[in-house]
């Protein structure tokens, strides 16, 4: 094998190890649970660890949206009348 390719592979491996160490340090340092959305780096590591992706929500049809809008308008009209 070419020594230059071996060195390049080792450097890329070292970079991956440094990133993994950084994530582990952040996880170890953050023992206190925080309120709100987790940081972006933490969410990215959870997805990369093989966690399933969140399910996508199904969209409503146009007819259903019209029915919902009409029902909401009816509720608001009743509230204003009261």
Secondary structure, 3 states (H helix, E strand, C coil): CCHHHHHHHHHHHHHHHHHHHHHHHHHHHCCCCCCCCCCHHHHHHHHHCCCCCCCCCCCCCHHHHHHHHHHHHHHHHHHHHC
